Amino acid sequence: MLVRITEVAPRDGLQNVKDLIPTERKVAFINALSETGVDEIEATAFVHPKWVPQMADAEEVLRRIDRKPGVIYSAIVPNERGLERALSVGVDKVAVLTAATDTFNLKNINTDIEGSFQKLIPVVRSAKASGLPVRGYVSVAFWCPYEGKVPPQRVRDVVLRLLDVGVDEVSLGDTIGRASPKDVAELLEILLRDVPADRIVLHFHATYGMGIANVLCAYREFGIYRYDSSAGGLGGCPYAPGASGNVATEDVAFALKNSGAEVRVDVLKVVEAAKSLGLPLESALSRIPKPIL
Amino acid sequence: MLVRITEVAPRDGLQNVKDLIPTERKVAFINALSETGVDEIEATAFVHPKWVPQMADAEEVLRRIDRKPGVIYSAIVPNERGLERALSVGVDKVAVLTAATDTFNLKNINTDIEGSFQKLIPVVRSAKASGLPVRGYVSVAFWCPYEGKVPPQRVRDVVLRLLDVGVDEVSLGDTIGRASPKDVAELLEILLRDVPADRIVLHFHATYGMGIANVLCAYREFGIYRYDSSAGGLGGCPYAPGASGNVATEDVAFALKNSGAEVRVDVLKVVEAAKSLGLPLESALSRIPKPIL
């Protein structure tokens, strides 16, 4: 099965890096990622610079990158002001935010689930009216740092509501990296009764060491073929300082290839792109001098 | 299902550490590991000190540790001289060595598969005559750094021969950490036709990022319940300097617990024991300040 990878390092990987990275280096990083074979690149987030200073150059980044034909360049858009900014620089796709628990939404975007929908519905409508596809993120879709294990039924309800308001695809985030393949299987068993596999993207973190196991469970046991990942495993976990973050693109691509999937990502190019930033990397493959591919 | 863990850090984790660790610290480390809930501890190797200087104090280590009732203290024994030494200090169990390829055996123990059996057969006989259980290691049971992917049929033949010469259990090593769950599934499908699950131990490395995925595949899909692992992920990979080594005991235990297995290992105690050595750790759990258990 052909796997589709959304590379999230430029956004999820960099948003918590304290030192501001020059726009030029972000642009070069995204350009390098464009040559790796990933399908989409989440390039930035049109959030208020006060909240995420690292993303203050969102317009400039999108304006300056070389857009490789066939690659989709997306961005997070939390509200209508963000959408205006994103549209002004011709983003290919936008992503809106919610979470599977009220507590996480309140801490993350200062409103509960209901409030998050009131904010995202007009964004989805305007984006669709402008002809853009829309992704909906569901944070803490497995475990919440405040509420613990999240019941799959609750996640399904949020997913169905997102699809109902016009979102094209849903990315289910294991935000704190605490999910096990058992958790993944429980959620997918319920979700796939109502939602086609091509609407589901999985977004795992490596924090508790089960990220790759989760990807392979979802692929091998449920045929999910769309994953978010971050070059070099960049990202960290803001809820566990010092712990590792997003699953690494090169490790995800390698593991899926070695599970019989068709994967068009060149893992060595991903490692090279990630190394160009000079940040500490978390991936397994970036540490092997001469990997047997 | 009740999981059985063999803790291999004192041997596999330390054998490639260049600076000699004082015997006292090894003893304290093993004593701490004895309190973690692991079932067996591979305490040392009775090899010639010229080849593995770190293991030169094998007798002293086994003499000085506090043996916790119920915990099995084993050691690697490459030949009859090693067995004499091991018996002299009352080891509980011995392990003999072979590999699934001739090339790896030649580079590792200076003889081919046939030669390795000629060396191990008398050790197995003498050990059994002394009433000791014997483990047989099969290195490169999935991938070989010299020969590439190893055909499962060849591994099965080596396993069957080990059992035939009197070995009680076989530990299948993914020595270079290159196996994927697909490789694991292919081997286990063939092996389980001829070998009962309780004779099989799996010994994964984390080098290519799939170690935990392999453990969970073997447990969830094949009911394998015996694993080797190393506290803190100590070990490194001698075939890929800088890359990570054995799967970490705390990560294996945590992943299995979160897959519904009965696991008696206290992951926080394992992390604490591993940290006591002052070596860089590789595990996911050792990096999370306050893990949600």
Interface residues (C-beta under 8 A of the other chain):
Chain A: W143 P145 G148 I176 R178 S180 P181 K182 D183 A206 T207 Y208 G209 M210 I212 A213 V215 L216 C217 R220 A240 P241 G242 A243 S244 A248 D251 F254 A255 N258 S259 G260 S283 A284 L285 R287 I288 P289 K290 P291 I292
Chain B: W143 P145 G148 I176 R178 S180 P181 K182 D183 A206 T207 Y208 G209 M210 I212 A213 V215 L216 C217 R220 A240 P241 G242 A243 S244 A248 D251 F254 A255 N258 S259 G260 S283 A284 L285 R287 I288 P289 K290 P291 I292
